[in-house]
Amino acid sequence: MRIRFVRFHPVFVIRSDWLVRPKGGRVWCFLFINLVFIRSDLWCDDGLLSHELVHIDQHIRTLYVHPVLYYFSASYRLRCEVEAYRVQMCCYPGCDDIDSLRWLFAGYISGWYNIGISKEDAYLLLGD
């Protein structure tokens, strides 16, 4: 387990293989207890951790109403995921093919989050 802080809020980062399939990570926030679960095979992926910490920040910024907004609003969900994937993309500075990474994340946005957006549109939102 690791501990990180987002806006002075402690975040407990826990290695777990059974809570996060098929995705790499998951956030759970209960009152002011913030948990991030990361799969063992992705434990050292700082980009994934940064992505999940953005979601913790979204919880804090919305005074923990984030899950309700995220569940009921596809446009809010899209904004949240675009923000998190943009941060994640910045965590791979040595990546020779950032365009491929952007296409990969665009595929995740269009396929995993029930937003109703094409991969091409998600790619454009991830921008430079």
C-alpha positions as CSV (number, residue, x, y, z in Angstrom):
1,M,0.0,0.0,0.0
2,R,1.1,3.6,-0.8
3,I,-0.3,6.8,0.5
4,R,-0.6,9.9,-1.7
5,F,-2.3,13.3,-1.0
6,V,-4.7,15.2,-3.2
7,R,-5.5,18.7,-1.9
8,F,-4.4,17.6,1.6
9,H,-6.7,14.6,1.5
10,P,-5.0,11.2,2.1
11,V,-5.4,8.6,-0.6
12,F,-4.7,5.0,0.1
13,V,-3.3,3.2,-3.0
14,I,-3.9,-0.5,-2.7
15,R,-2.7,-3.4,-5.0
16,S,-5.7,-5.6,-5.9
17,D,-6.3,-7.9,-8.7
18,W,-9.9,-8.9,-8.0
19,L,-11.5,-5.4,-7.7
20,V,-10.3,-3.8,-10.9
21,R,-10.8,-6.2,-13.8
22,P,-10.9,-5.5,-16.8
23,K,-9.7,-1.9,-16.2
24,G,-6.4,-1.1,-14.6
25,G,-7.6,0.9,-11.6
26,R,-10.6,1.9,-9.7
27,V,-11.5,4.7,-7.2
28,W,-13.7,4.3,-4.1
29,C,-14.5,7.2,-1.9
30,F,-16.5,6.9,1.3
31,L,-17.0,10.2,3.1
32,F,-13.4,11.3,3.4
33,I,-11.7,7.9,3.0
34,N,-10.2,7.8,-0.5
35,L,-9.1,4.5,-1.9
36,V,-7.4,3.7,-5.2
37,F,-7.1,0.1,-6.3
38,I,-4.5,-0.8,-8.9
39,R,-3.9,-4.2,-10.5
40,S,-0.6,-5.9,-9.7
41,D,0.6,-6.0,-13.2
42,L,0.1,-2.2,-13.5
43,W,1.3,-1.3,-10.0
44,C,4.3,0.7,-11.3
45,D,2.3,2.6,-13.9
46,D,2.5,6.1,-12.7
47,G,0.2,7.3,-15.5
48,L,-2.6,5.0,-14.3
49,L,-2.1,6.2,-10.7
50,S,-2.2,9.8,-11.9
51,H,-5.4,9.1,-13.8
52,E,-7.1,7.7,-10.7
53,L,-5.8,10.6,-8.6
54,V,-7.6,13.0,-11.0
55,H,-10.8,11.1,-10.1
56,I,-10.1,11.6,-6.4
57,D,-9.6,15.3,-7.1
58,Q,-13.0,15.3,-9.0
59,H,-14.6,13.8,-5.9
60,I,-13.1,16.6,-3.7
61,R,-14.0,19.4,-6.1
62,T,-17.6,18.3,-6.2
63,L,-17.8,17.8,-2.5
64,Y,-18.1,14.1,-3.0
65,V,-21.2,14.4,-5.3
66,H,-19.0,13.2,-8.2
67,P,-20.4,9.6,-8.2
68,V,-24.0,10.8,-8.7
69,L,-23.0,13.2,-11.4
70,Y,-20.8,10.6,-13.0
71,Y,-23.5,7.9,-13.0
72,F,-26.3,10.0,-14.3
73,S,-24.6,12.4,-16.8
74,A,-22.8,11.1,-19.8
75,S,-21.5,14.6,-20.6
76,Y,-20.0,14.9,-17.1
77,R,-18.6,11.4,-17.4
78,L,-16.9,12.4,-20.7
79,R,-15.4,15.6,-19.2
80,C,-14.0,13.6,-16.3
81,E,-12.5,10.9,-18.4
82,V,-11.0,13.3,-20.9
83,E,-9.4,15.2,-18.0
84,A,-8.0,12.1,-16.4
85,Y,-6.7,10.6,-19.7
86,R,-5.0,14.0,-20.6
87,V,-3.1,13.9,-17.3
88,Q,-2.3,10.2,-17.9
89,M,-0.8,10.9,-21.3
90,C,1.6,13.5,-19.8
91,C,3.1,10.8,-17.6
92,Y,4.8,9.0,-20.4
93,P,7.4,11.6,-21.6
94,G,9.7,9.0,-23.2
95,C,6.9,7.5,-25.3
96,D,8.0,7.6,-28.9
97,D,4.4,7.3,-30.3
98,I,2.2,9.6,-28.3
99,D,-0.3,9.5,-31.1
100,S,-0.8,5.7,-30.7
101,L,-1.3,6.3,-26.9
102,R,-3.9,9.0,-27.7
103,W,-5.7,6.5,-30.0
104,L,-5.6,3.9,-27.3
105,F,-7.1,6.2,-24.7
106,A,-9.7,7.4,-27.2
107,G,-10.7,3.8,-27.6
108,Y,-11.1,3.4,-23.9
109,I,-13.3,6.5,-23.7
110,S,-15.5,5.4,-26.6
111,G,-15.8,1.8,-25.5
112,W,-15.7,1.6,-21.7
113,Y,-17.8,4.4,-20.3
114,N,-21.2,4.2,-22.0
115,I,-20.9,7.8,-23.3
116,G,-22.0,7.4,-26.9
117,I,-19.0,9.0,-28.5
118,S,-16.9,7.7,-31.4
119,K,-13.3,6.9,-31.0
120,E,-12.5,9.7,-33.5
121,D,-14.4,12.3,-31.5
122,A,-12.7,11.1,-28.3
123,Y,-9.3,11.4,-30.0
124,L,-10.0,15.0,-30.9
125,L,-11.1,15.8,-27.3
126,L,-7.8,14.4,-26.0
127,G,-6.1,17.1,-28.1
128,D,-2.5,18.2,-27.9
